[in-house]
Amino acid sequence: MPPHNGSRWRSAPSTSNTLERRPASRRGLRGMERIYELAQPKDSKCIWLTSFGPNMSWGNQEPMWPIAQATLNANSTTRLVSLSEPKKNFQERLNRPEFVNSCGRGSVILEVSPGATKASASERVSTLAGHKQPPQAFKEDRPEHTFSCGRESPIWLVNEAAKRAPDRERIESLAQTKALHRNFLPAREIETKVTKAAMSTSATPRLEMLSRPKSRPEGPFRDSMWPVSKSARHATATPRQMELAKTKSVSDGYLPARTIQWPVSKAARKAMATPRTDELSRPIIRATMDHVQFNPDAFIVSEAAKKARCPPRIEELAQPIQR
């Protein structure tokens, strides 16, 4: 880092004994103004090496290059006039505007002309308007759509013979409801009624003994301090116990964590970067996305193409199709 002297930053002298001067806009900045200037984001300098031609702003209708006066005064050819004609709108034949009485779609509600209201249907229209006739072999056994709304109803008329017919044993057995199982018990009531015998009985000695709570002695069951025997005080640990009592050691070659701050050596401060390091430290300059996606030289015609002659086959294919 360059040395700090007061509120100014000075650049180190170069090999040509020249000092890098600050621009005139920075000479008079002091205090907070300088901090605000340093807080601005760094501008990209890649466009200095990738931009070419006049300064243009994308997204408008201005041309890249000025249009010549001869081009402005030129007359269009017959082919350009035919290509510039708009596509014919076939909706005009329907004699109705789009999006009438609707929300973004063509409306099906149209005004009926007086002539259409007074017109009579042709024989063909009357034939198409008739309903579908059933085949000759069709036999209708019940009226459709009776007592219903658009579906065939299961309710139909019952004849008198069916109303007076006697029931058979099989029909009576099928008409019986499903009986419950012989061992079925209904749900028990929530409130159980206590009998008089249970209310007037007395507990047996066994029940009295089981109903008593379990008696437990009050603690503490062992004194917090107790005497240590002489043999325990004069005992010595075995080699196995001494081995197990050792703490876990670190592995061979272990290095402790390096401190966050450490002094920089004089050799590192006076070291000079090699040419290879300078080459690797240079930033990679890439073209911007505006120039990658847009090639201004795409429509430049080469000199060889300007002097080329069209063969007869290409002239034949270039002729428009006569319709």
Buried (B, 14 or more C-beta within 10 A) or exposed (E): EEEEEEEEBEEEEEEEEEEEEEEEEEEEBEEEEBEEEEEEEEEEEBEEEEBEEEEBEEEEEEEEEEEEEEEEEEEEEEEEEEEEEEEEEEEEEEEEEEEEEEEEEBEEEEEEEEEEEEEEEEEEEEEEEEEEEEEEEEEEEEEEEEEEEEEEEEEEEEEEEEEEEEEEEEEEEEEEEEEEEEEEEEEEEEEEEEEEEEEEEEEEEEEEEEEEEEEEEEEEEEEEEEEEEEEEEEEEEEEEEEEEEEEEEEEEEEEEEEEEEEEEEEEEEEEEEEEEEEEEEEEEEEEEEEBEEEEEEEEEEEEEEEEEEEEEEEEEEEEEEEE
